Structures are given as structure tokens and as C-alpha cells.
């Protein structure tokens, strides 16, 4: 999916990539400490996915924002009804 203003995908510096990796590792350790399971594969991610993919070749900025707002609403609703809220 691309927007009229964006032609290239964002890239991360090595430092940014390392920060993301470290943060992900900390989160995974916390999940394991409370007895949860972490993601194990791309297929596992697909099975757990709650937000639908949009494989459109092009989407206007307004439509992109509307879709993001809807996705965020679904996320908030799913967290609100989660039995494991702390």
C-alpha cells in the first residue's frame, strides 16, 4: 500500500534497528515471566491477526487515516474486553 506522498518504504539505521530488537526482547521476557507465550513464526502472527490487511495498490491519505482510526477502535475494544487486563 502506498500513499501519494510516499514512494519508498522507511528504512531504519542500525542503531534504530538495535533499539527495536532490544525493546522487543524485553517485552518477550515480560510475557514469558507471567506465563504467556510469545510469537513463534510468521504463520503464528497470521493466525493471531485481528486487523485485516489492505493490499490495495493505492490509497488516499484520507482513506488511510480512516482505516487507521477504525483499526485503532477495534484494538481498543479488544483490549477493553481482554480477560487478562492488569
C-alpha positions in Angstrom: 0.0 0.0 0.0 1.3 3.4 -0.8 0.2 7.0 -0.4 0.5 9.8 -3.0 3.3 11.4 -0.9 5.2 8.2 -0.1 7.2 6.4 -2.8 9.6 4.5 -0.6 9.4 2.4 2.5 11.0 3.8 5.6 14.4 2.4 6.5 16.0 2.1 9.9 19.5 2.8 10.9 21.5 0.1 12.6 21.0 1.9 15.9 17.3 2.2 15.5 17.0 -1.5 14.5 19.0 -2.5 17.6 16.8 -0.4 19.8 13.7 -2.1 18.3 15.2 -5.5 18.8 16.2 -4.8 22.5 12.7 -3.4 23.2 11.1 -6.5 21.7 13.3 -8.8 23.7 12.4 -7.0 26.9 8.7 -7.3 26.1 9.0 -11.0 25.3 10.8 -11.7 28.6 8.0 -10.0 30.5 5.4 -12.0 28.6 7.2 -15.3 29.5 7.6 -14.3 33.2 3.8 -14.0 33.6 3.3 -17.4 31.8 2.3 -16.1 28.4 3.6 -17.3 25.1 5.5 -15.2 22.5 5.2 -15.2 18.8 6.9 -18.1 17.2 6.6 -17.6 13.4 5.1 -15.5 10.6 2.3 -18.1 10.4 1.6 -17.7 14.1 1.3 -14.0 13.6 -1.1 -14.5 10.8 -3.3 -16.8 12.9 -3.4 -14.2 15.7 -4.0 -11.2 13.5 -7.1 -9.2 14.2 -6.7 -6.3 11.8 -7.4 -7.1 8.2 -4.7 -6.5 5.6 -5.2 -3.9 2.9 -3.3 -4.9 -0.2 -4.6 -2.1 -2.3 -2.1 -0.7 -4.8 -3.0 2.9 -3.8 -5.0 4.5 -1.0 -5.6 8.2 -0.5 -4.3 9.8 2.7 -7.9 10.4 4.0 -8.8 6.8 3.4 -5.6 5.7 5.1 -6.4 7.7 8.2 -10.0 6.5 8.2 -8.8 2.9 8.1 -6.2 3.5 10.8 -8.9 5.1 13.0 -11.1 2.1 12.5 -8.3 -0.4 13.2 -7.4 1.6 16.4 -11.0 1.4 17.5 -11.0 -2.3 17.1 -7.8 -2.6 19.1 -9.2 -0.5 21.9 -12.3 -2.6 22.0 -10.4 -5.9 22.1 -8.2 -4.6 24.9 -11.2 -3.4 26.9 -12.7 -6.9 26.9 -9.5 -8.8 27.4 -9.8 -11.1 30.4 -6.0 -10.6 31.3 -6.1 -6.9 31.8 -3.8 -5.8 34.6 
